[in-house]
Amino acid sequence: MAAEEKFELQIPPGTPNMEDLLTEVLKLFPNLKLVTPNDLEDPYYLAVRGDLQSVQGAKEYIRKRLEEIVANLEKRNI
């Protein structure tokens, strides 16, 4: 049996509430794994890795949550 292809969704540095978003995503999509850089000389990023459907679901969830976060910040004039 062939190994399932894995995909990554990188989370850019400076993403608002990144830790909370990643925690939520990992709870909603338990088959995703957190990926961290192995070498400090590489550009620093966090990512989630898994099957295509889960990664696409995580991307959509993060996009919606970021829209909510930005809307709340705009309401507060931040």
Buried (B, 14 or more C-beta within 10 A) or exposed (E): EEEEEBBBBEBEEEBEEBEEBBEBBBEEBEEBEEBEEEEEEEEEBBBBBBBEEBBEBBBEBBEEBBEEBEEEEEEEEE
